[in-house]
Amino acid sequence: MEYLPKDPAILVSSVNMLLRDEEFDTLESLCYNFNTEPEDLKNYLLDKGFVYSEQQRQFRPIGYDEVRQ
C-alpha cells in the first residue's frame, strides 16, 4: 500500500488492519510512513463518525464503547 485510501470505511479498515497485524507499533509510526499527521487523520475520521481508541489501538464508530442500557 503506497498511500492511505480516501474512502472513510476503507481507510478505517486499512489502518486498523495495519495496526492489528503489527505492521506498525503506533498510529504515529503509521502516519509517519504515509506522510500524514496523526491529528489530521483522527480529525478526518472523527468527522466521518470514527474515534481512535488508544487502549484498543484502533478506530471505532463513535459511541461503540458506550454502555448500553
N, C-alpha and C positions, 0 to 999 in steps of 0.2 A: 504494500500500500504506500504510494508516494505522497498522498495528500489525504486530508480528512474529508469525508463526504459532506455535502451541503444539506442534504435532506436530514431533518432532525431525528427521525426514527432510526435511520441507518447510521447516523453519527453516534447516537447513544449506544446502539448495538455494537458498533465497531470499537468505540472507546472502552466500553465495559468488557468486551472480549479481550482486547489488548491488555487491560489491567488484570483480568481474571487469569488469563493464560500466562501471566508473569512475563510478558514481553517487556513491560516497563514496571519499575518499582512504585512509581508515584505518578499522579496526574501531571505534576510539574515536569518530570522527565519525558513523559509522553508529549506534552505540549512543546517542550524544547525541541524534540525530534521533528515535529511537524511545523516548527516556526510560528507558533501562536502562543499567546499569553493565557495561562490558566484562568485568570479572571474574565477574559474575553469569552472563553469557551463556556465557563459557568454562567455568565450573564446571558449569552445567546441561548443556551439550553433552558435557563430559568424562564426566559421569555416564551419558550416553546412548551413549558409545563414540566420541566425536569429539574431536580435539585441534586447536587452532589453530596453523597454521604461519605464523610472521611472515614468513619468506622467500617463501612462495608466496602469502601474503595470502588464505588460505582454510582452512576447516575440512576435515579429512581423517579417515578412520577411524583409530582407534588402531592402530599397527603398520604403517600403509600405507607409510611411508618406510623401514622396516627392511630391511636387506639379506637377501635370501632365498638359502639355500644348497641 
